[in-house]
């Protein structure tokens, strides 16, 4: 569909209630372009768009781009949905990562469905210096190689997904980030893998990371494949002493719990009190939750949030 036939479709501006977003919305309206402003209002403010709300060409929708959005049509997308100030994005790095990675992925899907272009802006390291707050007008931005390790990973994942490849090759992509951001990026990568079913070749020297993310693992030794198999198979049946040493003799029990899911040990139909675990929760995380909640039984829910059974402490060791 060409731009002429899209004249009634709105321009989507995510993060539209922020400082930059609100001015962009105002400018688009000056150009007589209808606007759909999206903002979670975590760092944005209704005060920034108060003067636009009465304009019939302007719509505001409070939502988080980390949740899959549904739009009937769009003229284009400006994605500014991420905390811009270091004071904000460092306060909640997991949410920042979800917005930067999962949010970008969701909006790329919208752009692909609607057949429109998406302009992607990242956090303040792209349009501001994280060491300075507030930003001076003299700042002109950074290139990707000048960003911090965590920001480079987010930009890299977004760039890779934008091309919609059949195969993603990721060579130790999370090695240079802090543990909190690394954990969040691993969660997001697993989400993207489930959502797209794309083949991802992920290179890592971290056994725990491999066990957490992989459906199949190839362990290399002296340029050859020492063993190829599922995480569970490699832990339970190492093919050689090298493989056994590589995955580690100590803590194998906990590693086995990390690759098995609650769905493997579910007691369907039984009930328990408390917030439920999801079916795809690892048994290791289930054990952690039981320890924290001082209980030996927890409810389990399906993907729709319906309670379908329980997991018991005794199930973890059988």
C-alpha positions as CSV (number, residue, x, y, z in Angstrom):
1,X,0.0,0.0,0.0
2,X,1.5,3.4,-1.0
3,X,1.7,6.5,1.2
4,X,-1.2,8.2,-0.7
5,X,-3.6,5.5,0.3
6,X,-2.4,5.7,3.9
7,X,-3.3,9.4,4.4
8,X,-5.9,8.5,7.0
9,X,-3.6,6.1,8.8
10,X,-1.9,7.5,11.9
11,X,1.8,7.8,12.4
12,X,2.7,5.7,15.5
13,X,5.0,7.4,18.0
14,X,6.0,5.1,20.8
15,X,7.4,6.9,23.8
16,X,5.3,9.8,22.6
17,X,4.7,11.3,26.1
18,X,8.4,11.8,26.7
19,X,10.4,14.9,26.0
20,X,11.4,14.1,22.4
21,X,8.3,12.1,21.6
22,X,5.9,14.8,22.6
23,X,7.7,17.4,20.4
24,X,7.7,14.9,17.5
25,X,3.9,14.4,17.9
26,X,3.4,18.1,17.9
27,X,5.5,18.5,14.7
28,X,3.6,15.7,12.9
29,X,0.3,17.4,13.7
30,X,1.7,20.6,12.4
31,X,2.3,18.7,9.1
32,X,-1.4,17.6,9.3
33,X,-0.4,13.9,9.9
34,X,-2.6,12.0,12.4
35,X,-0.8,10.6,15.3
36,X,-1.2,7.5,17.5
37,X,0.9,8.2,20.6
38,X,1.9,5.1,22.6
39,X,3.5,5.4,26.1
40,X,3.6,3.4,29.3
41,X,4.0,6.6,31.3
42,X,6.8,5.0,33.4
43,X,9.1,7.9,32.5
44,X,6.8,9.8,30.1
45,X,4.1,12.2,31.4
46,X,0.6,13.2,30.3
47,X,1.6,16.8,31.0
48,X,3.9,16.7,27.9
49,X,1.0,16.0,25.6
50,X,-1.8,17.8,27.5
51,X,-2.1,20.4,24.8
52,X,-2.5,17.7,22.1
53,X,-5.3,15.6,23.6
54,X,-8.1,17.9,22.3
55,X,-6.9,17.6,18.7
56,X,-9.1,15.0,16.9
57,X,-6.1,13.9,14.8
58,X,-4.3,12.9,18.0
59,X,-4.9,9.6,19.9
60,X,-3.2,8.4,23.0
61,X,-3.0,4.8,24.2
62,X,-1.3,3.8,27.4
63,X,0.5,0.6,26.8
64,X,3.9,-1.1,27.1
65,X,5.5,-2.1,23.8
66,X,7.0,-5.2,25.5
67,X,3.5,-6.6,25.2
68,X,2.6,-7.5,21.6
69,X,0.6,-4.5,20.2
70,X,-2.3,-4.7,17.8
71,X,-2.7,-1.9,15.3
72,X,-5.1,-2.0,12.3
73,X,-3.0,0.2,10.2
74,X,-0.1,2.7,10.3
75,X,1.6,5.3,8.1
76,X,4.9,4.6,9.8
77,X,6.5,4.0,13.2
78,X,8.8,6.2,15.3
79,X,10.1,4.0,18.1
80,X,11.4,6.2,21.0
81,X,10.0,3.8,23.7
82,X,12.9,3.5,26.1
83,X,14.0,5.4,29.2
84,X,16.3,8.2,27.9
85,X,18.0,9.3,31.1
86,X,20.7,7.1,32.8
87,X,18.9,7.9,36.1
88,X,15.9,6.0,34.7
89,X,17.3,3.2,32.6
90,X,19.9,2.2,35.2
91,X,17.2,2.1,37.9
92,X,15.4,-0.8,36.1
93,X,17.8,-2.4,33.6
94,X,15.6,-5.5,33.1
95,X,12.6,-3.3,32.0
96,X,15.0,-1.3,29.8
97,X,16.2,-4.4,28.2
98,X,12.7,-5.8,27.6
99,X,11.7,-2.5,26.0
100,X,14.8,-2.3,23.9
101,X,14.8,-5.9,22.7
102,X,11.3,-7.3,23.0
103,X,9.6,-4.0,22.3
104,X,11.7,-3.5,19.1
105,X,10.9,-7.0,18.0
106,X,7.2,-6.4,18.5
107,X,7.2,-3.1,16.6
108,X,9.2,-4.7,13.7
109,X,6.4,-7.2,13.4
110,X,3.9,-4.4,13.3
111,X,5.9,-2.6,10.6
112,X,6.2,-5.8,8.6
113,X,2.5,-6.5,8.9
114,X,1.5,-3.0,7.9
115,X,4.2,-2.7,5.2
116,X,5.7,0.5,6.6
117,X,9.1,1.8,7.7
118,X,10.2,2.0,11.4
119,X,12.7,4.5,12.7
120,X,14.5,3.1,15.7
121,X,16.0,5.3,18.5
122,X,17.8,3.6,21.4
123,X,18.4,4.9,24.9
124,X,20.3,8.1,25.7
125,X,23.6,6.6,24.7
126,X,22.5,7.2,21.1
127,X,21.2,10.7,21.5
128,X,22.9,11.7,24.7
129,X,25.9,11.0,26.9
130,X,25.0,8.7,29.9
131,X,27.6,10.4,32.1
132,X,25.9,13.8,31.7
133,X,22.5,14.8,32.8
134,X,20.7,16.8,31.5
135,X,22.2,16.6,28.0
136,X,23.7,19.7,26.4
137,X,22.5,20.9,23.0
138,X,26.0,20.5,21.6
139,X,25.8,16.6,21.8
140,X,25.6,14.9,18.4
141,X,25.2,11.3,19.4
142,X,27.4,8.2,19.2
143,X,28.1,5.4,16.7
144,X,27.4,1.8,17.8
145,X,31.1,1.0,18.5
146,X,31.2,3.9,21.0
147,X,28.3,2.6,23.1
148,X,28.6,0.6,26.3
149,X,28.7,-3.2,26.2
150,X,25.0,-3.6,27.2
151,X,23.8,-1.0,24.8
152,X,25.8,-2.6,21.9
153,X,24.1,-5.9,22.6
154,X,20.6,-4.4,22.4
155,X,21.5,-2.5,19.2
156,X,23.0,-5.6,17.7
157,X,20.0,-7.8,18.4
158,X,17.6,-5.2,17.0
159,X,19.8,-4.8,13.8
160,X,19.9,-8.6,13.3
161,X,16.1,-9.0,13.7
162,X,15.4,-6.0,11.4
163,X,16.7,-8.0,8.4
164,X,14.4,-11.0,9.3
165,X,17.1,-13.6,8.6
166,X,16.3,-17.4,8.6
167,X,19.5,-18.0,10.7
168,X,21.1,-15.9,13.5
169,X,24.7,-16.4,14.4
170,X,25.6,-14.9,17.8
171,X,29.2,-15.2,18.9
172,X,29.4,-14.7,22.7
173,X,26.9,-11.8,22.5
174,X,26.4,-11.3,26.2
175,X,30.0,-11.7,27.4
176,X,30.6,-8.0,28.0
177,X,27.5,-7.1,30.1
178,X,26.7,-7.1,33.8
179,X,25.0,-10.1,35.3
180,X,21.6,-8.4,35.7
181,X,21.5,-7.2,32.1
182,X,22.9,-10.6,30.9
183,X,20.1,-12.4,32.6
184,X,17.5,-10.1,31.1
185,X,19.0,-10.5,27.6
186,X,18.9,-14.3,27.9
187,X,15.2,-14.2,28.8
188,X,14.6,-11.9,25.8
189,X,16.5,-14.2,23.5
190,X,14.6,-17.2,24.6
191,X,11.3,-15.3,24.1
192,X,12.4,-14.3,20.5
193,X,13.4,-17.9,19.8
194,X,10.0,-19.2,20.9
195,X,8.1,-16.4,19.0
196,X,9.9,-16.7,15.7
197,X,11.1,-20.3,15.7
198,X,14.3,-19.1,13.9
199,X,17.4,-21.1,14.0
200,X,20.0,-19.4,16.3
201,X,23.6,-20.6,16.4
202,X,24.8,-19.3,19.8
203,X,28.5,-19.5,20.7
204,X,29.4,-19.4,24.4
205,X,32.0,-20.7,26.9
206,X,29.5,-20.4,29.7
207,X,28.0,-23.9,30.4
208,X,25.1,-22.4,32.5
209,X,24.2,-20.1,29.6
210,X,24.2,-23.0,27.1
211,X,22.1,-25.2,29.3
212,X,19.6,-22.3,29.8
213,X,19.2,-21.3,26.2
214,X,19.9,-24.4,24.0
215,X,17.6,-27.0,22.5
216,X,20.8,-28.8,21.3
217,X,24.4,-28.3,22.3
218,X,27.5,-29.0,20.4
219,X,30.6,-29.2,22.6
220,X,33.8,-28.6,20.7
221,X,37.2,-30.0,21.5
222,X,40.4,-29.4,19.4
223,X,38.3,-28.4,16.4
224,X,36.0,-31.4,16.5
225,X,32.5,-32.0,17.9
226,X,33.1,-33.9,21.2
227,X,29.3,-34.4,21.7
228,X,26.1,-33.2,20.1
229,X,22.8,-33.6,22.0
230,X,20.1,-32.1,24.1
231,X,21.2,-30.4,27.4
232,X,19.6,-33.2,29.4
233,X,21.4,-35.9,27.3
234,X,24.8,-34.2,27.7
235,X,24.4,-33.9,31.5
236,X,23.1,-37.4,32.0
237,X,25.3,-39.2,29.4
238,X,28.6,-37.3,28.8
239,X,30.3,-38.9,25.8
240,X,33.8,-38.5,27.2
241,X,35.9,-37.5,30.2
242,X,36.4,-34.1,28.5
243,X,32.7,-33.5,28.2
244,X,32.2,-34.6,31.8
245,X,34.9,-32.2,32.9
246,X,33.6,-29.4,30.7
247,X,30.0,-29.5,32.1
248,X,31.4,-29.9,35.6
249,X,31.2,-32.8,38.1
250,X,30.1,-30.5,40.9
251,X,26.5,-29.2,41.0
252,X,25.3,-31.6,38.3
253,X,22.1,-32.2,40.3
254,X,21.2,-28.5,40.2
255,X,22.1,-28.3,36.5
256,X,19.7,-31.2,35.8
257,X,17.0,-29.2,37.6
258,X,17.8,-26.2,35.5
259,X,17.1,-28.1,32.2
260,X,14.0,-29.9,33.4
261,X,10.6,-28.0,33.4
262,X,7.7,-27.9,35.8
263,X,5.6,-29.4,33.0
264,X,7.7,-32.6,33.3
265,X,6.6,-33.2,37.0
266,X,3.2,-31.5,37.0
267,X,0.4,-33.0,39.3
268,X,-2.6,-32.0,37.2
269,X,-5.9,-31.2,38.9
270,X,-4.4,-30.6,42.3
271,X,-4.5,-27.2,44.0
272,X,-2.2,-25.1,46.2
273,X,-2.2,-21.5,47.5
274,X,0.0,-18.7,46.2
275,X,1.1,-17.2,42.9
276,X,1.4,-19.9,40.3
277,X,4.5,-20.9,38.3
278,X,4.4,-21.2,34.6
279,X,4.6,-24.6,32.9
280,X,8.0,-23.7,31.3
281,X,9.6,-22.7,34.6
282,X,12.7,-24.8,35.3
283,X,12.7,-27.1,38.3
284,X,15.6,-25.2,39.7
285,X,13.6,-22.0,39.7
286,X,10.7,-23.9,41.2
287,X,13.0,-25.1,44.0
288,X,14.1,-21.5,44.6
289,X,10.5,-20.3,44.7
290,X,9.6,-23.0,47.3
291,X,12.6,-22.0,49.4
292,X,11.8,-18.3,49.3
293,X,8.1,-18.9,50.1
294,X,8.7,-21.6,52.8
295,X,6.4,-24.1,51.2
296,X,6.7,-27.6,49.6
297,X,3.9,-27.1,47.0
298,X,3.2,-24.4,44.5
299,X,0.3,-24.0,41.9
300,X,1.1,-24.1,38.2
301,X,-0.6,-22.2,35.4
302,X,-0.7,-22.5,31.6
303,X,0.1,-19.9,29.1
304,X,-3.3,-18.2,29.6
305,X,-2.7,-18.0,33.4
306,X,-5.2,-20.7,34.3
307,X,-4.2,-22.9,37.3
308,X,-3.9,-26.5,36.0
309,X,-2.1,-28.3,38.8
310,X,0.7,-28.2,41.3
311,X,4.4,-28.9,41.6
312,X,5.6,-30.5,44.9
313,X,9.1,-30.6,46.5
314,X,9.1,-34.3,46.4
315,X,8.6,-34.1,42.6
316,X,12.0,-32.5,42.2
317,X,14.0,-35.5,43.3
318,X,12.1,-38.4,41.7
